[in-house]
Amino acid sequence: MYFIIDQAFLCQTCAKPLHIYIEEAELPKPETNYTFSCPACASHLFLRSGAAQVIEAIPPNGILATRAPLTTIIVIDDEADIRDSMAALLQSMEGFSIRTCPSRDAALELLEQERPNLVIVDWNMPGMTLECFVELVRRRYGLLPMVLYSTAPNALAKANALAIPFMSKTDDPEKLISTIQQLCTIPHAN
Ligand SMILES: [Zn+2]
């Protein structure tokens, strides 16, 4: 069975109008996330199902979207402002589920229950050291992607020494989002 989920979607990158369809056996629940690529600019886009409408077949100009798994990200920072602003930034995008932790120790506990696609970790925090955290996560979860998120002047060198990517807290939101999207598309062993 085919459904129209959006006949007038504008690509968020190139503004091309797109006709988005899905193929499902039943009417999708509201708030189901779908993903598709813009044929004009190849942007990877998300859409939430609203009021879907049954149709006979997908027309030639129609774009078939598929169900998007939620991308889960854990943000670890002892400063609540930083955690909240990163969570707000990521929640403004479709398809992301965000968990926050005030310490690396708390994050290790969370990792026992939840397997994220990416861990964003601050450097200067009380408790377990960054080195120890990175080593433990690698030992337990293999290639789970991590990124150091800091403003410390030598943070880039620290990230390089630990062989993890770096994002600056002074980067603008567009740059942060594009870095995070790239890191989330790296497949990992778990
Ligand atoms: Zn586009």
Residues whose N, C-alpha, C, O or C-beta is under 5 A from the ligand:
A	BS01	ZN	C11 T13 C14 A15 K16 C38 A40 C41 A42 S43
